[in-house]
């Protein structure tokens, strides 16, 4: 329990320095997010991607900066626990009228745990649960603009209101044909709503800032018709003539979950009150954890904080045990899970059998690359934690033995609280959404042999190829393209999740297998030609992927080009010229241009 005394002479000054450090961080974060609008308007895609990468590093830089200041000015690492308790009480007082209190609490935890020994993490001077509510902060009188705006249209003027809404974001570029696009969106909305009851409650609500990511801007809002609510998003893209167009009309939770997926890059949004944005989005995606919404908005440390709180709550309310994950064991990562929890835990092994030649530092660098890169909906985001304590009685003895054998330097078994209850402490762990490994998924569909299973089988192979091509568009070569390194999501999408061998496409040398010079070379079971460290021979993928006849038939029908060196070389050349591919975070069938073509309407 926190003590009530506030008499230490430096406690207030430390708290003030910490809130100042957080405010500085959020000022930088928000300014960089706001600049995304200008980068979009000028089609500066390379800078947009670089800014997304650099923004991720802002948080750790500010935490280090604040920690250094506290150490220099207050010798903070030597403070007694009762002083930190007073610092926390002062800090809580400073957050009462703050617009980002939940983020400030997480910042406080990050700074304190950087200064103080691990064994103290459970003491009450950090925020194990929120101390300041984020409810209704958007009602603050000093808020510069509302989180969202509401319109109350009549059925006949919905089109005019939609047009005014889009123009209110003041994008400094002309639309190719805004009347045409708004009419298409209006038709889609009216088709979704059915009978509109303007006498009861018909509203259109839209968040005040656009969401920017890669080459797109997204208007996000909801439609309310009586007791019905529909979330929607309108992607705004550039045409080939450098004019704007509304590219699609996305409706409902399923469309939005794909748009806000854990396998996508983070959005850039100019937000004054992030918790209000998260609350609005949660209303449209009630099945998505709030931590993942904070991640999607680029506030990844807050996402990690909420995830860990949810994890601790799940442990308290469940009884099953951690186990070695199902599937083929990896050479680099040891993977375990809790059956009742929809995530997997990945621990880097201490040593790797031949032919693997890597190191723990290299593997961590690959995972960081993926976090900072555009994941184009095809690479799973990861949360990484250090010194994570798990209750030992929830661990399968076989799992403990497996970790002690393959990663002895990554595990300790300790009685952290001195209560006789031992815990398993993993020094560094990655956490990802659990997916069905693609090889297991394909085997299951083949065994079932029903018409639905065969359709799923074909879709999965198509998705494997689509995922590979989307990664190519993002300048990523998977390295190890085996089925087992991809997973199937509940939306039927293939996602890559094994990162230890990824490379940039532009760093790879794609080659044809040389013609044998004689019969001895042709019949040799060994590679007789020289192979550089980043040489790739696409035609050699087939023996590893297409051993089953049904797999080969489907694969060759949809993705034979993945075995052709020209496909890889041509994409590499385009990327090296500065070209940024279009990758749509929604079904291309939803694109309005496709609907117009089906209706016989030309697109200039």
Phi, psi and omega in degrees: 000137181292138177284160185263351183285142177226057189249000182283135188295336184251354184301316181295317182295324177294314179300319180295321178295324181288318179292328176295320178297318178294315181301323178296317178300310185292329176298315178295315182300314184289322181297318179294321178295320181294328181290347179299329180298314180294319179296324176294313183298327181265003180054040180270074189291322181296316178293325177299316179294319179296320180295322177299320179292315183292326182297329180298327183279348184304315189299307182298325178298316181289325176297314178298319181298315180292318178299320179296320179296316181295323178293319183288316186272331187233003184050048193298329183292348180256003183291146177283161186298323182295334177288318178297326177296320177291321177303316181297317179297317176298318182297319178301318179299325180286344183265355186304316180253019182280149181271349178226053187296324182293325177288324179294323177296317179295321177298317177303312180301317183297317181291314184296315182289344174282333183267333189249152183299149182306321186297348182262001189301333184271359179289160191284008180270006168243168183269093175284337172216161185298141176257338182236130182288145175259004181293131171062023175299330183294353175276002182299139182291334183265013176290133187286328175207153182293154178295318178219162178241153182235142174235152181236076187281155164273159183303323185282342180246019177300320181298316180295320180293320177299319180295315178298321179299311182297318180290337182294341179280352171054047172290130187271050177215151180276146172276145178298313179200082185295323179301314179298313183294317181295322177298320179295318178294318179300316178298318180295320179294316181293326175294326179285322186283329186075223180287120181270127181252088182288347180281337183265286180197097176241114183228154167236119179245140180219137176296146191286341180242146173285155177258123182249136176202128179053241184259014185234155169239142186233126172269125186239131180198195178214152174252135178238122180229095185066242180262005179264142175227136178230118171288149178214160174216138178243106176287132177247120183233171174267143173278176177294343179262019177061033172244163183272153172211151169277117191273333184199166172236109183259134183227144169086168186297319183298314178298318183288326178297323177291320179296322182259024186297153175293349179261014178252158172293161182283146175284158168248119184223132177278097184242134171272323183233087183303323182298328178290322175296316180297320179296318179298313181294324179297326178296332180268337180230069186296342181269357181265126179302143181298328177302321179289330176290318175300319177301313182299332179273005178089001181264068192289329179292323175293322176300317177298319181298312180293322177300315183294323176296318178296322179296315179297321178295320179295319178300321182292330185252018178225167182227354182288169187247156175290143184217166172291131183295151178289155178111179181289130180290140179278161179275338187249322184248141170260124189245130176223164182208174174243115188309326183276000185239127190279041180222161173242153181246129185239125183243129180287129179289160180277337180213156188227132180288156175301148010267013181295129175230096182204185179213165179301320180295320179294320180294316178299323179295323178294317180294324176293321178303315181295319179298323183275347188265166171287115184272357174043029178076010186235000178229128185289136173288152179234149170251129179245138182229150176247144176053059179270128181260127176243144176296126185297327183289354176262000182262129172298130179306326179296324179292316178300316180297322180296316180293317181297331179281313187267337183219057184300333180279354183257359187229139170225148175244113190227155169260086189293325185263358180067024182254010180085355180264111182281150178232149174268119180254117176262125187291327178208127183220140173257142181235129181228158171301136178282133177229160176283120178306137187298324179296321178290320179300315180295318178299319180297317181293323178294322181293321183294317175061015174281167180297322178293318180297319179293325176294317177298321179299312180294318179299321182295320179290321174300316181295322176303312180293320179298318179297316180300318182289324176296322178293322175301316179299332179268011178070033179239125170260124185299333183087285178256106188264017180298152180305323187295344182269002176245152177233159177256127177276171180288347175269007178076027178251142177273133181227134179276142182217012180243106195255002190289347180241010182292151176218160170290139176306320184290348177264354183266154177244102184273125187229157168272150174293124183300149176292133179299138183273342180204174183294325181297316178293321182296324183267357184292138175278354180253156176287120185259357181250159183286142180228119177281167184298335180239023174283138179230134181241090186304326182294343179276357179293327190304311182301331182275336186256330195242039179291332180269134184301319181294321177297314182299315184299312181292315183300313183292333179288326186253328191221037179300333182295340178292343178264002182255124182300331182296324178301313183289318181295317183294321177292321177300315181296320179296316181296321182292339176278356180100003181289136176246119183291155171271124174232118188268126179277040177197164179299127182297342177294340180276354180294134182295330179298322178292321178295322179293321178296321178296328181271001178082018179263127183284154177237117183287000000 
